[in-house]
Amino acid sequence: MLQIRVAAESDADAVWAMLEPVIRAAEVFALPADMAREAALAYWFAEGHWVFVAEGEGVVIGSYYLQANQRGGGAHVCNCGYLTASWAQGLGVARAMCEHSLEFGKMQGFRAMQFNFVVGSNAAAVHLWAKCGFRVLATLPGAFLHPRLGYVDALIMWRDL
């Protein structure tokens, strides 16, 4: 049974265990591949982020953060980042976290959710976000330098809450 709860400081090691291989692979996040643990965790747990973890049988298998996408006149739109343990992919963890984030964002008063930079070659994420009601607003041609595929498109995706 999957449980999603607010992340605690004690979850930092589990989040890093999932985040480090994703950062090092440099295929889906626009973060430096050599980003240090402290910097990566400061990014994930940044001030202004609501951070959650997904647990299966008491083990952290996913995490997401939610934040206002912009300040001022754009503060009614939220943005998220999602992370699933590699061995738990395909088990519905990302979908459950997305559904949780949509509901949480709405409860916080956000009117929409925007993904600013979905790497187009991440077909599983693009497919899942579409299934969760997101639509592509724009394609940024060649905006992401993928380590194996070269320059690939990035997508801006949107969903009303």
Secondary structure, DSSP 8 states (H G I E B T S, - for coil): -EEEEE--GGGHHHHHHHHHHHHHHTSSS-S-TT--HHHHHHHHT-TT-EEEEEEETTEEEEEEEEEESSSGGGTTEEEEEEEE-GGGTTSSHHHHHHHHHHHHHHHTT--EEEEEEEETT-HHHHHHHHHTT-EEEEEEEEEEEETTTEEEEEEEEEEE-
